[in-house]
Amino acid sequence: MKISFAIPFHNEKENLPILLSSIEKNLSKIDKFEFEVNLVDDLSNDGSYELCEKFIQSNISKIRFKLFKLKKKGFQSGALKKGFDESTGDYIICMDADLQDDPVHISNFIEKISNNYEIVIGVRKNRKAPSILTTGLKIYDLIFEKIFKKNLTTYRAPFVAYKSKYVKNLPWFKNDHRYLIPTAINRGASLISEIEIAYKERERGKSHYNRVLKVFWGIVEFGIFLYRLKSGRYK
């Protein structure tokens, strides 16, 4: 079985050396699987792309790292879409590049994949976030739980494994990376498991979004997504 990783990044020069080394270390411990790691640069200007180039050139492990650079700004959805498009594995694991999701948990994802789960969700525990964000996410989860009735802790997470057929060839509207779990379920994924992820605060670099605007526009965006979902745009 082949497993692909889709990892978008923008100006993560401080985090990428630690992330890439940790991914290599943890994947090298796992046998009976073939891996490819697709790194997608969303127009970084801090030397992140060049750093990844040097890492790949010096890499002598059995893990295949591939590097792509978007031609125009794609943001999270556009960068992740490129990572998915370039993935050739039976499963795709997506994760952020900011070290808030620890690669040490990769073995737990692989174990669940070995048991034929179609979606494996990394649930962040003990996350400290502003109340406006936690409240918004609770509402988001309640609505999708009412729709799908899967008894999940959350329907949104950055560290998730998907069986490829449920997330390949999507239409990919703006910010659709926020709705990949419900989209995959809507496309037929039914065997779903969760694993607990020890959440880490960002230590290097900075977040690139405004929290208040994210929630405000998220309400509008969420309604549009539900309309698309119900109208069959993601089939």
Rosetta blueprint (number, residue, H / E / L):
1 M L
2 K E
3 I E
4 S E
5 F E
6 A E
7 I E
8 P E
9 F E
10 H L
11 N L
12 E L
13 K L
14 E L
15 N L
16 L H
17 P H
18 I H
19 L H
20 L H
21 S H
22 S H
23 I H
24 E H
25 K H
26 N H
27 L H
28 S H
29 K L
30 I L
31 D L
32 K L
33 F L
34 E E
35 F E
36 E E
37 V E
38 N E
39 L E
40 V E
41 D E
42 D L
43 L L
44 S L
45 N L
46 D L
47 G L
48 S H
49 Y H
50 E H
51 L H
52 C H
53 E H
54 K H
55 F H
56 I H
57 Q H
58 S H
59 N L
60 I L
61 S L
62 K L
63 I L
64 R E
65 F E
66 K E
67 L E
68 F E
69 K E
70 L L
71 K L
72 K L
73 K L
74 G L
75 F H
76 Q H
77 S H
78 G H
79 A H
80 L H
81 K H
82 K H
83 G H
84 F H
85 D H
86 E L
87 S L
88 T L
89 G L
90 D L
91 Y E
92 I E
93 I E
94 C E
95 M L
96 D L
97 A L
98 D L
99 L L
100 Q L
101 D L
102 D L
103 P H
104 V H
105 H H
106 I H
107 S H
108 N H
109 F H
110 I H
111 E H
112 K H
113 I H
114 S H
115 N L
116 N L
117 Y L
118 E L
119 I E
120 V E
121 I E
122 G E
123 V E
124 R E
125 K E
126 N L
127 R L
128 K L
129 A L
130 P L
131 S H
132 I H
133 L H
134 T H
135 T H
136 G H
137 L H
138 K H
139 I H
140 Y H
141 D H
142 L H
143 I H
144 F H
145 E H
146 K H
147 I H
148 F H
149 K L
150 K L
151 N L
152 L L
153 T L
154 T L
155 Y L
156 R L
157 A L
158 P L
159 F L
160 V E
161 A E
162 Y E
163 K E
164 S H
165 K H
166 Y H
167 V L
168 K L
169 N L
170 L L
171 P L
172 W L
173 F L
174 K L
175 N L
176 D H
177 H H
178 R H
179 Y H
180 L H
181 I H
182 P H
183 T H
184 A H
185 I H
186 N H
187 R L
188 G L
189 A L
190 S L
191 L L
192 I E
193 S E
194 E E
195 I E
196 E E
197 I E
198 A E
199 Y L
200 K L
201 E L
202 R L
203 E L
204 R L
205 G L
206 K L
207 S L
208 H L
209 Y L
210 N L
211 R H
212 V H
213 L H
214 K H
215 V H
216 F H
217 W H
218 G H
219 I H
220 V H
221 E H
222 F H
223 G H
224 I H
225 F H
226 L H
227 Y H
228 R H
229 L H
230 K H
231 S L
232 G L
233 R L
234 Y L
235 K L
